[in-house]
Amino acid sequence: MGGFERGTGSDVFLVGPEVTDLVFHHYAYVRTGNTHKLFFDGVVVATDSFIGSPGSTPGLPLVIGSGPTQGQLGQPFSGVID
């Protein structure tokens, strides 16, 4: 899952497949211009686009393996991140 806050205050969240095996996988979130893509093991599994600038998020930490505690994404990742 990857996310990006728009300058208008709305959000873009891309969700990929749930991993249920014990094998390492590669997730990547890429933004090119107005297009956002989520890759899973090198394959695009979700995409979204918008026109506008990113939102300002001063004071908010970069979070890997969890989401914002205010929203529905607050559950921590229960696997291994390498």
All heavy atoms as a GROMACS GRO file, in nm:
protein
  602
    1MET      N    1   0.084  -0.116   0.000
    1MET     CA    2   0.000   0.000   0.000
    1MET      C    3   0.089   0.122   0.000
    1MET      O    4   0.191   0.127   0.069
    1MET     CB    5  -0.089  -0.003   0.124
    1MET     CG    6  -0.170   0.121   0.142
    1MET     SD    7  -0.277   0.116   0.285
    1MET     CE    8  -0.370  -0.031   0.255
    2GLY      N    9   0.054   0.219  -0.078
    2GLY     CA   10   0.127   0.344  -0.081
    2GLY      C   11   0.030   0.460  -0.086
    2GLY      O   12  -0.082   0.446  -0.132
    3GLY      N   13   0.072   0.574  -0.037
    3GLY     CA   14  -0.017   0.687  -0.034
    3GLY      C   15   0.052   0.818  -0.062
    3GLY      O   16   0.173   0.829  -0.052
    4PHE      N   17  -0.029   0.917  -0.096
    4PHE     CA   18   0.022   1.049  -0.130
    4PHE      C   19  -0.088   1.148  -0.100
    4PHE      O   20  -0.203   1.127  -0.137
    4PHE     CB   21   0.057   1.051  -0.280
    4PHE     CG   22   0.142   1.166  -0.319
    4PHE    CD1   23   0.279   1.161  -0.305
    4PHE    CD2   24   0.085   1.281  -0.372
    4PHE    CE1   25   0.358   1.267  -0.344
    4PHE    CE2   26   0.162   1.387  -0.412
    4PHE     CZ   27   0.300   1.379  -0.397
    5GLU      N   28  -0.054   1.256  -0.033
    5GLU     CA   29  -0.154   1.359  -0.003
    5GLU      C   30  -0.154   1.466  -0.110
    5GLU      O   31  -0.049   1.518  -0.146
    5GLU     CB   32  -0.126   1.423   0.133
    5GLU     CG   33  -0.231   1.523   0.173
    5GLU     CD   34  -0.206   1.582   0.310
    5GLU    OE1   35  -0.153   1.509   0.396
    5GLU    OE2   36  -0.238   1.699   0.329
    6ARG      N   37  -0.270   1.498  -0.161
    6ARG     CA   38  -0.283   1.602  -0.263
    6ARG      C   39  -0.284   1.740  -0.196
    6ARG      O   40  -0.318   1.755  -0.080
    6ARG     CB   41  -0.414   1.587  -0.340
    6ARG     CG   42  -0.425   1.459  -0.416
    6ARG     CD   43  -0.557   1.457  -0.488
    6ARG     NE   44  -0.581   1.324  -0.543
    6ARG     CZ   45  -0.687   1.295  -0.615
    6ARG    NH1   46  -0.777   1.385  -0.641
    6ARG    NH2   47  -0.702   1.174  -0.662
    7GLY      N   48  -0.249   1.841  -0.273
    7GLY     CA   49  -0.251   1.978  -0.223
    7GLY      C   50  -0.390   2.023  -0.183
    7GLY      O   51  -0.405   2.116  -0.104
    8THR      N   52  -0.495   1.961  -0.234
    8THR     CA   53  -0.633   1.999  -0.201
    8THR      C   54  -0.678   1.938  -0.069
    8THR      O   55  -0.788   1.966  -0.024
    8THR     CB   56  -0.729   1.950  -0.311
    8THR    OG1   57  -0.721   1.807  -0.317
    8THR    CG2   58  -0.696   2.011  -0.444
    9GLY      N   59  -0.595   1.853  -0.010
    9GLY     CA   60  -0.632   1.789   0.116
    9GLY      C   61  -0.687   1.649   0.098
    9GLY      O   62  -0.706   1.577   0.194
   10SER      N   63  -0.718   1.609  -0.025
   10SER     CA   64  -0.763   1.472  -0.047
   10SER      C   65  -0.642   1.383  -0.068
   10SER      O   66  -0.531   1.430  -0.085
   10SER     CB   67  -0.858   1.466  -0.166
   10SER     OG   68  -0.794   1.513  -0.282
   11ASP      N   69  -0.662   1.255  -0.065
   11ASP     CA   70  -0.550   1.161  -0.067
   11ASP      C   71  -0.560   1.064  -0.184
   11ASP      O   72  -0.668   1.038  -0.236
   11ASP     CB   73  -0.547   1.079   0.063
   11ASP     CG   74  -0.532   1.166   0.185
   11ASP    OD1   75  -0.454   1.261   0.181
   11ASP    OD2   76  -0.598   1.137   0.286
   12VAL      N   77  -0.445   1.008  -0.220
   12VAL     CA   78  -0.437   0.898  -0.316
   12VAL      C   79  -0.377   0.781  -0.240
   12VAL      O   80  -0.270   0.793  -0.180
   12VAL     CB   81  -0.345   0.933  -0.436
   12VAL    CG1   82  -0.323   0.813  -0.524
   12VAL    CG2   83  -0.404   1.048  -0.515
   13PHE      N   84  -0.446   0.669  -0.234
   13PHE     CA   85  -0.393   0.549  -0.172
   13PHE      C   86  -0.403   0.435  -0.271
   13PHE      O   87  -0.510   0.407  -0.323
   13PHE     CB   88  -0.467   0.513  -0.043
   13PHE     CG   89  -0.438   0.607   0.070
   13PHE    CD1   90  -0.531   0.698   0.113
   13PHE    CD2   91  -0.314   0.604   0.133
   13PHE    CE1   92  -0.504   0.785   0.215
   13PHE    CE2   93  -0.285   0.691   0.237
   13PHE     CZ   94  -0.380   0.782   0.277
   14LEU      N   95  -0.290   0.371  -0.298
   14LEU     CA   96  -0.287   0.259  -0.389
   14LEU      C   97  -0.265   0.132  -0.309
   14LEU      O   98  -0.177   0.126  -0.225
   14LEU     CB   99  -0.173   0.276  -0.491
   14LEU     CG  100  -0.178   0.404  -0.574
   14LEU    CD1  101  -0.058   0.411  -0.668
   14LEU    CD2  102  -0.308   0.413  -0.652
   15VAL      N  103  -0.346   0.031  -0.335
   15VAL     CA  104  -0.341  -0.094  -0.258
   15VAL      C  105  -0.309  -0.209  -0.353
   15VAL      O  106  -0.371  -0.223  -0.458
   15VAL     CB  107  -0.476  -0.120  -0.188
   15VAL    CG1  108  -0.473  -0.250  -0.112
   15VAL    CG2  109  -0.512  -0.004  -0.096
   16GLY      N  110  -0.212  -0.290  -0.314
   16GLY     CA  111  -0.173  -0.406  -0.392
   16GLY      C  112  -0.221  -0.534  -0.327
   16GLY      O  113  -0.295  -0.532  -0.228
   17PRO      N  114  -0.178  -0.647  -0.379
   17PRO     CA  115  -0.222  -0.775  -0.326
   17PRO      C  116  -0.167  -0.801  -0.185
   17PRO      O  117  -0.058  -0.756  -0.151
   17PRO     CB  118  -0.166  -0.877  -0.425
   17PRO     CG  119  -0.050  -0.809  -0.489
   17PRO     CD  120  -0.085  -0.663  -0.492
   18GLU      N  121  -0.244  -0.872  -0.107
   18GLU     CA  122  -0.200  -0.913   0.026
   18GLU      C  123  -0.102  -1.028   0.011
   18GLU      O  124  -0.124  -1.121  -0.067
   18GLU     CB  125  -0.320  -0.959   0.109
   18GLU     CG  126  -0.282  -1.001   0.248
   18GLU     CD  127  -0.402  -1.043   0.331
   18GLU    OE1  128  -0.517  -1.023   0.286
   18GLU    OE2  129  -0.382  -1.096   0.440
   19VAL      N  130   0.007  -1.020   0.085
   19VAL     CA  131   0.108  -1.126   0.081
   19VAL      C  132   0.078  -1.225   0.192
   19VAL      O  133   0.069  -1.189   0.308
   19VAL     CB  134   0.250  -1.067   0.100
   19VAL    CG1  135   0.354  -1.176   0.104
   19VAL    CG2  136   0.280  -0.968  -0.011
   20THR      N  137   0.060  -1.351   0.154
   20THR     CA  138   0.025  -1.454   0.253
   20THR      C  139   0.130  -1.564   0.262
   20THR      O  140   0.114  -1.656   0.341
   20THR     CB  141  -0.112  -1.516   0.219
   20THR    OG1  142  -0.106  -1.571   0.088
   20THR    CG2  143  -0.222  -1.412   0.227
   21ASP      N  144   0.236  -1.557   0.181
   21ASP     CA  145   0.340  -1.659   0.187
   21ASP      C  146   0.459  -1.608   0.270
   21ASP      O  147   0.455  -1.498   0.323
   21ASP     CB  148   0.384  -1.702   0.047
   21ASP     CG  149   0.436  -1.585  -0.035
   21ASP    OD1  150   0.496  -1.492   0.022
   21ASP    OD2  151   0.418  -1.587  -0.158
   22LEU      N  152   0.562  -1.686   0.282
   22LEU     CA  153   0.680  -1.650   0.361
   22LEU      C  154   0.799  -1.613   0.272
   22LEU      O  155   0.913  -1.618   0.316
   22LEU     CB  156   0.717  -1.764   0.455
   22LEU     CG  157   0.609  -1.801   0.557
   22LEU    CD1  158   0.652  -1.921   0.640
   22LEU    CD2  159   0.577  -1.683   0.647
   23VAL      N  160   0.771  -1.572   0.148
   23VAL     CA  161   0.874  -1.537   0.052
   23VAL      C  162   0.888  -1.384   0.048
   23VAL      O  163   0.790  -1.313   0.063
   23VAL     CB  164   0.835  -1.589  -0.089
   23VAL    CG1  165   0.937  -1.550  -0.194
   23VAL    CG2  166   0.815  -1.740  -0.086
   24PHE      N  167   1.012  -1.334   0.031
   24PHE     CA  168   1.031  -1.190   0.019
   24PHE      C  169   0.972  -1.141  -0.113
   24PHE      O  170   0.985  -1.207  -0.216
   24PHE     CB  171   1.180  -1.152   0.024
   24PHE     CG  172   1.231  -1.141   0.164
   24PHE    CD1  173   1.303  -1.245   0.221
   24PHE    CD2  174   1.210  -1.026   0.238
   24PHE    CE1  175   1.351  -1.236   0.350
   24PHE    CE2  176   1.257  -1.015   0.367
   24PHE     CZ  177   1.328  -1.120   0.423
   25HIS      N  178   0.908  -1.024  -0.109
   25HIS     CA  179   0.850  -0.961  -0.227
   25HIS      C  180   0.897  -0.817  -0.232
   25HIS      O  181   0.941  -0.762  -0.132
   25HIS     CB  182   0.697  -0.966  -0.223
   25HIS     CG  183   0.642  -1.104  -0.231
   25HIS    ND1  184   0.624  -1.169  -0.350
   25HIS    CD2  185   0.603  -1.190  -0.134
   25HIS    CE1  186   0.575  -1.290  -0.326
   25HIS    NE2  187   0.562  -1.305  -0.196
   26HIS      N  188   0.884  -0.756  -0.348
   26HIS     CA  189   0.927  -0.618  -0.366
   26HIS      C  190   0.807  -0.531  -0.401
   26HIS      O  191   0.740  -0.552  -0.501
   26HIS     CB  192   1.031  -0.611  -0.479
   26HIS     CG  193   1.082  -0.473  -0.502
   26HIS    ND1  194   1.040  -0.395  -0.607
   26HIS    CD2  195   1.172  -0.399  -0.433
   26HIS    CE1  196   1.103  -0.279  -0.602
   26HIS    NE2  197   1.183  -0.278  -0.498
   27TYR      N  198   0.780  -0.431  -0.315
   27TYR     CA  199   0.680  -0.329  -0.343
   27TYR      C  200   0.753  -0.200  -0.377
   27TYR      O  201   0.854  -0.167  -0.313
   27TYR     CB  202   0.592  -0.302  -0.219
   27TYR     CG  203   0.461  -0.377  -0.218
   27TYR    CD1  204   0.442  -0.486  -0.134
   27TYR    CD2  205   0.355  -0.336  -0.296
   27TYR    CE1  206   0.322  -0.554  -0.131
   27TYR    CE2  207   0.233  -0.403  -0.293
   27TYR     CZ  208   0.218  -0.511  -0.210
   27TYR     OH  209   0.098  -0.576  -0.207
   28ALA      N  210   0.705  -0.125  -0.474
   28ALA     CA  211   0.762   0.006  -0.507
   28ALA      C  212   0.649   0.102  -0.542
   28ALA      O  213   0.554   0.064  -0.611
   28ALA     CB  214   0.858  -0.005  -0.624
   29TYR      N  215   0.660   0.224  -0.492
   29TYR     CA  216   0.563   0.331  -0.522
   29TYR      C  217   0.636   0.434  -0.606
   29TYR      O  218   0.740   0.486  -0.565
   29TYR     CB  219   0.513   0.392  -0.391
   29TYR     CG  220   0.405   0.496  -0.409
   29TYR    CD1  221   0.272   0.460  -0.400
   29TYR    CD2  222   0.435   0.629  -0.432
   29TYR    CE1  223   0.171   0.554  -0.414
   29TYR    CE2  224   0.336   0.724  -0.446
   29TYR     CZ  225   0.203   0.686  -0.437
   29TYR     OH  226   0.104   0.779  -0.452
   30VAL      N  227   0.583   0.464  -0.726
   30VAL     CA  228   0.651   0.556  -0.817
   30VAL      C  229   0.553   0.665  -0.860
   30VAL      O  230   0.441   0.636  -0.902
   30VAL     CB  231   0.702   0.480  -0.942
   30VAL    CG1  232   0.765   0.576  -1.041
   30VAL    CG2  233   0.801   0.371  -0.901
   31ARG      N  234   0.600   0.789  -0.850
   31ARG     CA  235   0.522   0.901  -0.902
   31ARG      C  236   0.600   0.963  -1.017
   31ARG      O  237   0.716   1.001  -1.003
   31ARG     CB  238   0.499   1.007  -0.796
   31ARG     CG  239   0.425   1.127  -0.852
   31ARG     CD  240   0.410   1.239  -0.754
   31ARG     NE  241   0.342   1.350  -0.818
   31ARG     CZ  242   0.363   1.476  -0.789
   31ARG    NH1  243   0.450   1.508  -0.697
   31ARG    NH2  244   0.299   1.570  -0.853
   32THR      N  245   0.536   0.973  -1.132
   32THR     CA  246   0.593   1.038  -1.248
   32THR      C  247   0.493   1.142  -1.296
   32THR      O  248   0.386   1.105  -1.347
   32THR     CB  249   0.622   0.937  -1.362
   32THR    OG1  250   0.704   0.832  -1.311
   32THR    CG2  251   0.691   1.004  -1.478
   33GLY      N  252   0.524   1.268  -1.274
   33GLY     CA  253   0.428   1.373  -1.309
   33GLY      C  254   0.302   1.358  -1.227
   33GLY      O  255   0.305   1.358  -1.105
   34ASN      N  256   0.188   1.342  -1.294
   34ASN     CA  257   0.060   1.327  -1.225
   34ASN      C  258   0.017   1.182  -1.208
   34ASN      O  259  -0.093   1.155  -1.161
   34ASN     CB  260  -0.049   1.402  -1.303
   34ASN     CG  261  -0.026   1.550  -1.303
   34ASN    OD1  262   0.028   1.605  -1.206
   34ASN    ND2  263  -0.063   1.617  -1.409
   35THR      N  264   0.102   1.088  -1.248
   35THR     CA  265   0.067   0.946  -1.242
   35THR      C  266   0.138   0.878  -1.126
   35THR      O  267   0.258   0.893  -1.108
   35THR     CB  268   0.104   0.876  -1.374
   35THR    OG1  269   0.038   0.941  -1.481
   35THR    CG2  270   0.063   0.730  -1.371
   36HIS      N  271   0.061   0.806  -1.047
   36HIS     CA  272   0.114   0.729  -0.934
   36HIS      C  273   0.093   0.581  -0.964
   36HIS      O  274  -0.015   0.541  -1.006
   36HIS     CB  275   0.038   0.764  -0.806
   36HIS     CG  276   0.054   0.906  -0.766
   36HIS    ND1  277   0.123   0.944  -0.655
   36HIS    CD2  278   0.013   1.021  -0.824
   36HIS    CE1  279   0.123   1.075  -0.645
   36HIS    NE2  280   0.056   1.125  -0.747
   37LYS      N  281   0.197   0.501  -0.941
   37LYS     CA  282   0.188   0.357  -0.967
   37LYS      C  283   0.243   0.279  -0.849
   37LYS      O  284   0.342   0.318  -0.788
   37LYS     CB  285   0.268   0.319  -1.092
   37LYS     CG  286   0.214   0.377  -1.220
   37LYS     CD  287   0.299   0.335  -1.339
   37LYS     CE  288   0.248   0.398  -1.467
   37LYS     NZ  289   0.331   0.362  -1.581
   38LEU      N  290   0.178   0.168  -0.819
   38LEU     CA  291   0.226   0.075  -0.718
   38LEU      C  292   0.267  -0.053  -0.789
   38LEU      O  293   0.188  -0.111  -0.864
   38LEU     CB  294   0.117   0.046  -0.614
   38LEU     CG  295   0.158  -0.044  -0.499
   38LEU    CD1  296   0.265   0.022  -0.412
   38LEU    CD2  297   0.036  -0.079  -0.414
   39PHE      N  298   0.392  -0.093  -0.768
   39PHE     CA  299   0.446  -0.214  -0.829
   39PHE      C  300   0.458  -0.324  -0.723
   39PHE      O  301   0.492  -0.296  -0.608
   39PHE     CB  302   0.586  -0.188  -0.885
   39PHE     CG  303   0.589  -0.099  -1.005
   39PHE    CD1  304   0.583   0.039  -0.991
   39PHE    CD2  305   0.600  -0.152  -1.133
   39PHE    CE1  306   0.588   0.122  -1.102
   39PHE    CE2  307   0.605  -0.069  -1.244
   39PHE     CZ  308   0.599   0.067  -1.228
   40PHE      N  309   0.431  -0.446  -0.763
   40PHE     CA  310   0.450  -0.562  -0.677
   40PHE      C  311   0.532  -0.662  -0.758
   40PHE      O  312   0.488  -0.707  -0.863
   40PHE     CB  313   0.315  -0.623  -0.637
   40PHE     CG  314   0.326  -0.746  -0.552
   40PHE    CD1  315   0.365  -0.737  -0.419
   40PHE    CD2  316   0.298  -0.870  -0.605
   40PHE    CE1  317   0.375  -0.850  -0.341
   40PHE    CE2  318   0.308  -0.984  -0.527
   40PHE     CZ  319   0.346  -0.974  -0.394
   41ASP      N  320   0.651  -0.690  -0.711
   41ASP     CA  321   0.743  -0.780  -0.782
   41ASP      C  322   0.760  -0.739  -0.929
   41ASP      O  323   0.762  -0.822  -1.019
   41ASP     CB  324   0.698  -0.926  -0.771
   41ASP     CG  325   0.716  -0.982  -0.631
   41ASP    OD1  326   0.797  -0.926  -0.554
   41ASP    OD2  327   0.650  -1.081  -0.598
   42GLY      N  328   0.772  -0.608  -0.953
   42GLY     CA  329   0.799  -0.556  -1.086
   42GLY      C  330   0.679  -0.537  -1.176
   42GLY      O  331   0.693  -0.495  -1.290
   43VAL      N  332   0.559  -0.567  -1.128
   43VAL     CA  333   0.437  -0.556  -1.208
   43VAL      C  334   0.348  -0.448  -1.148
   43VAL      O  335   0.326  -0.444  -1.026
   43VAL     CB  336   0.362  -0.691  -1.210
   43VAL    CG1  337   0.231  -0.680  -1.288
   43VAL    CG2  338   0.450  -0.801  -1.268
   44VAL      N  339   0.294  -0.359  -1.232
   44VAL     CA  340   0.202  -0.256  -1.184
   44VAL      C  341   0.074  -0.323  -1.136
   44VAL      O  342   0.009  -0.396  -1.211
   44VAL     CB  343   0.170  -0.154  -1.296
   44VAL    CG1  344   0.065  -0.054  -1.247
   44VAL    CG2  345   0.294  -0.081  -1.342
   45VAL      N  346   0.038  -0.298  -1.010
   45VAL     CA  347  -0.084  -0.358  -0.954
   45VAL      C  348  -0.190  -0.254  -0.920
   45VAL      O  349  -0.304  -0.289  -0.893
   45VAL     CB  350  -0.052  -0.444  -0.829
   45VAL    CG1  351   0.029  -0.567  -0.868
   45VAL    CG2  352   0.019  -0.364  -0.722
   46ALA      N  353  -0.152  -0.126  -0.922
   46ALA     CA  354  -0.249  -0.019  -0.896
   46ALA      C  355  -0.193   0.110  -0.954
   46ALA      O  356  -0.072   0.132  -0.955
   46ALA     CB  357  -0.275  -0.003  -0.747
   47THR      N  358  -0.283   0.195  -1.002
   47THR     CA  359  -0.242   0.324  -1.056
   47THR      C  360  -0.352   0.426  -1.033
   47THR      O  361  -0.470   0.392  -1.022
   47THR     CB  362  -0.207   0.313  -1.207
   47THR    OG1  363  -0.154   0.436  -1.252
   47THR    CG2  364  -0.326   0.275  -1.289
   48ASP      N  365  -0.310   0.552  -1.022
   48ASP     CA  366  -0.406   0.663  -1.007
   48ASP      C  367  -0.335   0.788  -1.057
   48ASP      O  368  -0.212   0.791  -1.064
   48ASP     CB  369  -0.447   0.679  -0.861
   48ASP     CG  370  -0.572   0.765  -0.844
   48ASP    OD1  371  -0.628   0.813  -0.945
   48ASP    OD2  372  -0.614   0.787  -0.729
   49SER      N  373  -0.410   0.889  -1.094
   49SER     CA  374  -0.350   1.013  -1.138
   49SER      C  375  -0.432   1.130  -1.086
   49SER      O  376  -0.549   1.115  -1.052
   49SER     CB  377  -0.340   1.018  -1.290
   49SER     OG  378  -0.468   1.016  -1.347
   50PHE      N  379  -0.367   1.246  -1.080
   50PHE     CA  380  -0.438   1.368  -1.044
   50PHE      C  381  -0.359   1.487  -1.095
   50PHE      O  382  -0.240   1.478  -1.125
   50PHE     CB  383  -0.462   1.378  -0.893
   50PHE     CG  384  -0.336   1.397  -0.812
   50PHE    CD1  385  -0.286   1.524  -0.789
   50PHE    CD2  386  -0.268   1.289  -0.759
   50PHE    CE1  387  -0.171   1.543  -0.713
   50PHE    CE2  388  -0.153   1.307  -0.684
   50PHE     CZ  389  -0.104   1.434  -0.661
   51ILE      N  390  -0.427   1.600  -1.103
   51ILE     CA  391  -0.361   1.725  -1.141
   51ILE      C  392  -0.357   1.810  -1.016
   51ILE      O  393  -0.457   1.830  -0.948
   51ILE     CB  394  -0.440   1.796  -1.253
   51ILE    CG1  395  -0.440   1.709  -1.378
   51ILE    CG2  396  -0.381   1.934  -1.281
   51ILE    CD1  397  -0.530   1.761  -1.489
   52GLY      N  398  -0.241   1.858  -0.982
   52GLY     CA  399  -0.225   1.941  -0.863
   52GLY      C  400  -0.094   1.911  -0.797
   52GLY      O  401  -0.020   1.821  -0.837
   53SER      N  402  -0.065   1.986  -0.696
   53SER     CA  403   0.062   1.968  -0.625
   53SER      C  404   0.041   1.886  -0.499
   53SER      O  405  -0.071   1.877  -0.448
   53SER     CB  406   0.121   2.104  -0.590
   53SER     OG  407   0.032   2.174  -0.505
   54PRO      N  408   0.149   1.827  -0.447
   54PRO     CA  409   0.136   1.753  -0.322
   54PRO      C  410   0.101   1.846  -0.207
   54PRO      O  411   0.129   1.965  -0.212
   54PRO     CB  412   0.275   1.691  -0.302
   54PRO     CG  413   0.361   1.745  -0.407
   54PRO     CD  414   0.281   1.825  -0.501
   55GLY      N  415   0.041   1.789  -0.107
   55GLY     CA  416   0.007   1.866   0.011
   55GLY      C  417   0.130   1.896   0.095
   55GLY      O  418   0.233   1.831   0.083
   56SER      N  419   0.118   1.993   0.179
   56SER     CA  420   0.225   2.030   0.271
   56SER      C  421   0.209   1.948   0.398
   56SER      O  422   0.102   1.947   0.459
   56SER     CB  423   0.218   2.179   0.302
   56SER     OG  424   0.316   2.213   0.396
   57THR      N  425   0.314   1.878   0.439
   57THR     CA  426   0.305   1.793   0.558
   57THR      C  427   0.419   1.819   0.655
   57THR      O  428   0.486   1.726   0.700
   57THR     CB  429   0.304   1.644   0.516
   57THR    OG1  430   0.422   1.619   0.438
   57THR    CG2  431   0.181   1.609   0.436
   58PRO      N  432   0.445   1.945   0.689
   58PRO     CA  433   0.555   1.971   0.782
   58PRO      C  434   0.526   1.910   0.919
   58PRO      O  435   0.412   1.910   0.965
   58PRO     CB  436   0.560   2.124   0.789
   58PRO     CG  437   0.422   2.168   0.755
   58PRO     CD  438   0.371   2.066   0.655
   59GLY      N  439   0.628   1.855   0.978
   59GLY     CA  440   0.612   1.797   1.111
   59GLY      C  441   0.561   1.655   1.113
   59GLY      O  442   0.556   1.593   1.218
   60LEU      N  443   0.519   1.602   0.998
   60LEU     CA  444   0.472   1.464   0.994
   60LEU      C  445   0.589   1.373   0.958
   60LEU      O  446   0.664   1.401   0.865
   60LEU     CB  447   0.360   1.448   0.892
   60LEU     CG  448   0.230   1.519   0.922
   60LEU    CD1  449   0.129   1.495   0.810
   60LEU    CD2  450   0.172   1.473   1.054
   61PRO      N  451   0.604   1.261   1.029
   61PRO     CA  452   0.716   1.171   1.001
   61PRO      C  453   0.692   1.087   0.875
   61PRO      O  454   0.578   1.062   0.838
   61PRO     CB  455   0.720   1.081   1.124
   61PRO     CG  456   0.578   1.078   1.170
   61PRO     CD  457   0.523   1.214   1.140
   62LEU      N  458   0.802   1.046   0.811
   62LEU     CA  459   0.794   0.946   0.706
   62LEU      C  460   0.766   0.812   0.773
   62LEU      O  461   0.833   0.777   0.869
   62LEU     CB  462   0.926   0.939   0.629
   62LEU     CG  463   0.938   0.824   0.529
   62LEU    CD1  464   0.836   0.840   0.416
   62LEU    CD2  465   1.079   0.815   0.474
   63VAL      N  466   0.666   0.740   0.724
   63VAL     CA  467   0.626   0.615   0.788
   63VAL      C  468   0.642   0.502   0.687
   63VAL      O  469   0.589   0.509   0.576
   63VAL     CB  470   0.479   0.622   0.837
   63VAL    CG1  471   0.438   0.492   0.902
   63VAL    CG2  472   0.461   0.737   0.933
   64ILE      N  473   0.716   0.399   0.726
   64ILE     CA  474   0.732   0.280   0.643
   64ILE      C  475   0.683   0.161   0.725
   64ILE      O  476   0.728   0.140   0.837
   64ILE     CB  477   0.879   0.259   0.601
   64ILE    CG1  478   0.925   0.378   0.517
   64ILE    CG2  479   0.896   0.128   0.526
   64ILE    CD1  480   1.072   0.378   0.484
   65GLY      N  481   0.588   0.087   0.674
   65GLY     CA  482   0.536  -0.029   0.745
   65GLY      C  483   0.411   0.000   0.825
   65GLY      O  484   0.360  -0.084   0.897
   66SER      N  485   0.358   0.120   0.812
   66SER     CA  486   0.235   0.158   0.881
   66SER      C  487   0.175   0.275   0.806
   66SER      O  488   0.232   0.323   0.709
   66SER     CB  489   0.262   0.195   1.027
   66SER     OG  490   0.141   0.218   1.095
   67GLY      N  491   0.064   0.322   0.853
   67GLY     CA  492   0.000   0.437   0.790
   67GLY      C  493  -0.028   0.542   0.893
   67GLY      O  494   0.008   0.529   1.010
   68PRO      N  495  -0.094   0.649   0.851
   68PRO     CA  496  -0.126   0.755   0.947
   68PRO      C  497  -0.219   0.703   1.056
   68PRO      O  498  -0.311   0.628   1.029
   68PRO     CB  499  -0.195   0.861   0.861
   68PRO     CG  500  -0.236   0.792   0.736
   68PRO     CD  501  -0.145   0.675   0.718
   69THR      N  502  -0.190   0.739   1.178
   69THR     CA  503  -0.271   0.690   1.289
   69THR      C  504  -0.411   0.750   1.290
   69THR      O  505  -0.502   0.695   1.350
   69THR     CB  506  -0.203   0.720   1.424
   69THR    OG1  507  -0.179   0.861   1.432
   69THR    CG2  508  -0.073   0.644   1.436
   70GLN      N  509  -0.431   0.863   1.222
   70GLN     CA  510  -0.563   0.925   1.220
   70GLN      C  511  -0.660   0.851   1.130
   70GLN      O  512  -0.779   0.860   1.147
   70GLN     CB  513  -0.555   1.070   1.168
   70GLN     CG  514  -0.455   1.156   1.238
   70GLN     CD  515  -0.321   1.153   1.166
   70GLN    OE1  516  -0.276   1.049   1.118
   70GLN    NE2  517  -0.253   1.265   1.160
   71GLY      N  518  -0.610   0.779   1.029
   71GLY     CA  519  -0.697   0.718   0.930
   71GLY      C  520  -0.708   0.568   0.943
   71GLY      O  521  -0.665   0.508   1.040
   72GLN      N  522  -0.765   0.509   0.841
   72GLN     CA  523  -0.788   0.366   0.839
   72GLN      C  524  -0.660   0.287   0.818
   72GLN      O  525  -0.660   0.165   0.826
   72GLN     CB  526  -0.890   0.331   0.731
   72GLN     CG  527  -0.837   0.340   0.589
   72GLN     CD  528  -0.836   0.482   0.532
   72GLN    OE1  529  -0.852   0.579   0.603
   72GLN    NE2  530  -0.815   0.493   0.402
   73LEU      N  531  -0.547   0.354   0.793
   73LEU     CA  532  -0.423   0.284   0.761
   73LEU      C  533  -0.330   0.272   0.880
   73LEU      O  534  -0.212   0.248   0.865
   73LEU     CB  535  -0.351   0.357   0.647
   73LEU     CG  536  -0.432   0.371   0.519
   73LEU    CD1  537  -0.355   0.455   0.419
   73LEU    CD2  538  -0.464   0.237   0.461
   74GLY      N  539  -0.379   0.288   1.001
   74GLY     CA  540  -0.295   0.291   1.119
   74GLY      C  541  -0.241   0.157   1.165
   74GLY      O  542  -0.162   0.150   1.258
   75GLN      N  543  -0.280   0.048   1.103
   75GLN     CA  544  -0.235  -0.083   1.147
   75GLN      C  545  -0.092  -0.108   1.100
   75GLN      O  546  -0.061  -0.092   0.982
   75GLN     CB  547  -0.326  -0.192   1.092
   75GLN     CG  548  -0.469  -0.178   1.141
   75GLN     CD  549  -0.560  -0.283   1.080
   75GLN    OE1  550  -0.517  -0.370   1.007
   75GLN    NE2  551  -0.686  -0.274   1.111
   76PRO      N  552  -0.004  -0.148   1.189
   76PRO     CA  553   0.136  -0.173   1.149
   76PRO      C  554   0.151  -0.298   1.065
   76PRO      O  555   0.073  -0.394   1.077
   76PRO     CB  556   0.209  -0.186   1.282
   76PRO     CG  557   0.104  -0.230   1.378
   76PRO     CD  558  -0.025  -0.168   1.331
   77PHE      N  559   0.253  -0.299   0.981
   77PHE     CA  560   0.287  -0.415   0.900
   77PHE      C  561   0.343  -0.523   0.991
   77PHE      O  562   0.428  -0.496   1.076
   77PHE     CB  563   0.392  -0.372   0.797
   77PHE     CG  564   0.444  -0.484   0.711
   77PHE    CD1  565   0.362  -0.545   0.618
   77PHE    CD2  566   0.574  -0.526   0.723
   77PHE    CE1  567   0.411  -0.647   0.538
   77PHE    CE2  568   0.624  -0.628   0.643
   77PHE     CZ  569   0.542  -0.689   0.551
   78SER      N  570   0.299  -0.646   0.976
   78SER     CA  571   0.340  -0.752   1.068
   78SER      C  572   0.444  -0.847   1.009
   78SER      O  573   0.462  -0.957   1.055
   78SER     CB  574   0.217  -0.833   1.112
   78SER     OG  575   0.156  -0.894   0.999
   79GLY      N  576   0.514  -0.803   0.904
   79GLY     CA  577   0.616  -0.887   0.842
   79GLY      C  578   0.754  -0.830   0.864
   79GLY      O  579   0.778  -0.757   0.959
   80VAL      N  580   0.846  -0.861   0.774
   80VAL     CA  581   0.984  -0.814   0.779
   80VAL      C  582   1.005  -0.716   0.664
   80VAL      O  583   0.968  -0.744   0.551
   80VAL     CB  584   1.083  -0.932   0.766
   80VAL    CG1  585   1.225  -0.883   0.762
   80VAL    CG2  586   1.062  -1.031   0.879
   81ILE      N  587   1.065  -0.601   0.694
   81ILE     CA  588   1.100  -0.503   0.590
   81ILE      C  589   1.250  -0.501   0.580
   81ILE      O  590   1.321  -0.484   0.679
   81ILE     CB  591   1.045  -0.364   0.625
   81ILE    CG1  592   0.892  -0.368   0.632
   81ILE    CG2  593   1.094  -0.261   0.523
   81ILE    CD1  594   0.829  -0.240   0.678
   82ASP      N  595   1.301  -0.523   0.460
   82ASP     CA  596   1.446  -0.527   0.440
   82ASP      C  597   1.485  -0.432   0.329
   82ASP      O  598   1.421  -0.423   0.230
   82ASP     CB  599   1.488  -0.670   0.403
   82ASP     CG  600   1.637  -0.685   0.386
   82ASP    OD1  601   1.711  -0.597   0.433
   82ASP    OD2  602   1.679  -0.783   0.326
   0.00000   0.00000   0.00000
